[in-house]
Amino acid sequence: MKIFNLTLFFIVSFFCSAKENKIEVVPIKPEIERFNNQLAAVKELLNKEGKYNAKIAFFIDMRIKSGKNRFFIYDLVNDKILEEGLVANGSGSETKVRGDLKFSNEPNSNSTSLGRYSVGKSYRGMFGKSYKLSGLDDTNSNAEKRAIVLHSYSAVPEGEQDYYISNSHGCPMVSDVFFKKLEKIIDGSKSKIIMNIYY
């Protein structure tokens, strides 16, 4: 009982002190807030179209540095991240300030294009098995024309790094290990999966 009273005293003291000093509630982290906005946009598309996978979606947060996990496999039913991994951005997206990116939908820009994509059929290309991507927004409408695809590359490390990873020509490029995880999900899906790249 003494321990309980002591705990109660500290709790009351904290809130009284907070009130006197006008301490404000810490807002939600911008990353979480931005993700929730993107999640809502994807769910809206899924509800409207009804032809895409409503259980799994891919999210890529380009605001996160390339050496850190920023490709998220998301469980739409249980609202949780299942897997995460590294993904490269296009070399044309680099600016004079490392980590600050720019984006383009123009052919030959070598840039990442923001927006929602539909992950299509696989094929064998110069990077081995790859998946065609169709842009669903004005910001990535040239994806097929630009040959923007989801593929792996041996130079992309498996784990997080303290430095930036190699760039692509605009494709979301992942490690061989992470690609196998994506491959299993994509090939096992009866409907196309939505991938959303945002900043």
C-alpha positions as CSV (number, residue, x, y, z in Angstrom):
1,M,0.0,0.0,0.0
2,K,2.9,2.3,0.8
3,I,4.4,1.7,-2.7
4,F,1.1,2.4,-4.3
5,N,0.7,5.7,-2.5
6,L,4.2,6.7,-3.3
7,T,3.6,5.9,-7.0
8,L,0.4,7.9,-7.0
9,F,2.2,10.8,-5.4
10,F,4.8,11.0,-8.2
11,I,2.1,10.7,-10.8
12,V,0.1,13.5,-9.3
13,S,3.2,15.6,-8.7
14,F,4.2,15.2,-12.4
15,F,0.9,16.3,-13.8
16,C,0.7,19.3,-11.4
17,S,4.2,20.3,-12.4
18,A,3.3,19.9,-16.1
19,K,0.2,22.0,-15.6
20,E,2.2,24.8,-13.9
21,N,4.9,24.8,-16.5
22,K,2.4,24.4,-19.3
23,I,4.1,21.4,-20.8
24,E,2.5,20.4,-24.1
25,V,1.7,16.9,-25.3
26,V,4.3,15.6,-27.6
27,P,2.8,15.3,-31.1
28,I,2.8,12.1,-33.2
29,K,6.1,11.6,-35.1
30,P,5.9,13.0,-38.6
31,E,7.0,9.7,-40.0
32,I,4.0,7.9,-38.4
33,E,1.6,10.7,-39.5
34,R,2.9,10.7,-43.1
35,F,2.6,6.9,-43.2
36,N,-1.0,7.0,-41.9
37,N,-1.9,9.5,-44.6
38,Q,-0.4,7.2,-47.3
39,L,-2.0,4.2,-45.8
40,A,-5.4,5.9,-46.0
41,A,-4.8,6.8,-49.6
42,V,-4.0,3.2,-50.5
43,K,-7.0,1.9,-48.6
44,E,-9.2,4.4,-50.4
45,L,-7.9,3.1,-53.8
46,L,-8.4,-0.5,-52.8
47,N,-12.0,0.2,-51.7
48,K,-12.7,2.1,-54.9
49,E,-11.1,-0.4,-57.4
50,G,-11.7,-3.7,-55.7
51,K,-9.3,-5.5,-58.0
52,Y,-6.1,-5.3,-56.0
53,N,-4.8,-7.3,-53.1
54,A,-6.6,-6.0,-50.0
55,K,-4.5,-7.9,-47.5
56,I,-0.9,-6.8,-48.3
57,A,0.6,-3.6,-49.6
58,F,4.2,-2.3,-50.1
59,F,5.2,1.1,-48.8
60,I,8.5,2.9,-49.5
61,D,9.3,6.0,-47.5
62,M,11.9,8.0,-49.4
63,R,12.3,10.5,-46.6
64,I,14.3,7.8,-44.7
65,K,18.0,7.6,-45.6
66,S,18.8,4.8,-48.1
67,G,21.1,3.0,-45.6
68,K,18.1,2.4,-43.3
69,N,15.1,0.2,-43.8
70,R,12.5,2.1,-45.8
71,F,10.7,-0.6,-47.8
72,F,7.8,-1.9,-45.7
73,I,5.7,-5.0,-46.4
74,Y,2.4,-4.1,-44.7
75,D,-0.4,-6.3,-43.4
76,L,-3.6,-4.3,-44.2
77,V,-5.9,-6.6,-42.3
78,N,-4.0,-6.4,-38.9
79,D,-2.4,-3.0,-39.5
80,K,1.2,-4.0,-38.9
81,I,4.5,-4.1,-40.7
82,L,5.5,-7.7,-41.5
83,E,9.0,-7.1,-43.0
84,E,11.2,-4.2,-43.8
85,G,14.3,-3.8,-46.0
86,L,16.6,-1.4,-47.8
87,V,15.7,0.0,-51.2
88,A,17.7,2.2,-53.5
89,N,16.5,5.5,-55.1
90,G,17.3,6.7,-58.6
91,S,20.6,8.5,-59.2
92,G,18.7,11.4,-60.8
93,S,16.9,12.0,-57.5
94,E,20.1,13.0,-55.7
95,T,20.6,16.7,-55.0
96,K,23.5,18.7,-53.7
97,V,22.4,17.9,-50.2
98,R,22.8,14.2,-49.4
99,G,19.5,12.7,-48.2
100,D,17.4,15.5,-49.7
101,L,15.8,14.0,-52.8
102,K,14.0,15.3,-55.8
103,F,11.6,13.3,-58.0
104,S,10.7,13.1,-61.7
105,N,8.4,11.2,-64.0
106,E,10.3,12.2,-67.1
107,P,12.0,9.6,-69.3
108,N,15.8,9.5,-69.0
109,S,15.7,11.4,-65.7
110,N,17.1,8.3,-63.8
111,S,14.9,9.6,-61.0
112,T,12.5,7.9,-58.6
113,S,8.9,8.7,-59.3
114,L,6.5,9.1,-56.3
115,G,3.0,7.6,-56.3
116,R,1.1,4.4,-56.2
117,Y,2.1,1.5,-58.5
118,S,0.5,-1.8,-59.4
119,V,3.0,-4.7,-59.2
120,G,2.6,-6.7,-62.4
121,K,4.0,-9.8,-64.0
122,S,7.5,-11.0,-63.6
123,Y,10.1,-11.4,-66.4
124,R,13.8,-12.2,-66.8
125,G,16.0,-9.2,-67.5
126,M,19.5,-8.0,-67.0
127,F,19.0,-8.2,-63.2
128,G,17.4,-11.6,-63.3
129,K,13.8,-11.9,-62.2
130,S,12.0,-8.6,-62.1
131,Y,8.5,-7.3,-61.8
132,K,6.9,-4.8,-64.1
133,L,5.3,-1.8,-62.5
134,S,2.4,0.3,-63.7
135,G,2.1,3.9,-62.4
136,L,-1.4,4.7,-61.1
137,D,-0.9,8.4,-60.5
138,D,0.1,11.5,-62.6
139,T,3.5,11.5,-60.8
140,N,4.5,8.0,-62.1
141,S,2.4,7.6,-65.2
142,N,5.5,7.0,-67.3
143,A,6.7,4.0,-65.3
144,E,6.2,1.5,-68.1
145,K,7.6,3.8,-70.7
146,R,10.7,4.3,-68.5
147,A,11.0,0.6,-67.8
148,I,10.7,1.2,-64.1
149,V,10.6,-2.3,-62.4
150,L,11.1,-3.9,-59.1
151,H,14.3,-5.9,-59.0
152,S,17.2,-7.0,-56.9
153,Y,20.9,-6.1,-57.2
154,S,23.8,-7.7,-55.4
155,A,25.3,-4.3,-54.5
156,V,22.4,-3.6,-52.2
157,P,23.3,-4.8,-48.7
158,E,20.9,-7.0,-46.7
159,G,21.2,-5.1,-43.4
160,E,21.0,-1.5,-42.4
161,Q,24.1,0.6,-42.9
162,D,25.5,3.9,-41.5
163,Y,26.1,5.1,-45.0
164,Y,24.1,5.5,-48.2
165,I,23.7,2.6,-50.5
166,S,24.1,2.5,-54.3
167,N,21.6,4.2,-56.6
168,S,19.4,2.8,-59.4
169,H,18.3,4.3,-62.7
170,G,14.9,5.0,-61.1
171,C,13.8,1.5,-60.1
172,P,13.1,0.4,-56.6
173,M,16.1,-1.8,-56.2
174,V,16.5,-4.2,-53.2
175,S,18.9,-6.8,-51.9
176,D,18.7,-10.4,-53.1
177,V,17.5,-11.6,-49.7
178,F,14.7,-9.1,-49.4
179,F,13.7,-9.7,-53.0
180,K,13.1,-13.4,-52.2
181,K,10.7,-12.3,-49.5
182,L,8.9,-10.0,-51.9
183,E,8.9,-12.7,-54.6
184,K,7.2,-15.2,-52.3
185,I,4.4,-12.7,-51.5
186,I,3.9,-11.4,-55.1
187,D,3.9,-14.8,-56.7
188,G,1.5,-16.1,-54.1
189,S,-1.0,-13.3,-54.5
190,K,-4.0,-13.9,-56.7
191,S,-4.5,-10.2,-57.3
192,K,-2.0,-7.4,-58.0
193,I,-0.3,-5.7,-55.1
194,I,-0.1,-2.0,-54.6
195,M,3.3,-0.4,-53.9
196,N,3.3,3.2,-52.7
197,I,6.4,5.4,-52.9
198,Y,6.2,8.6,-51.0
199,Y,8.3,11.4,-49.5
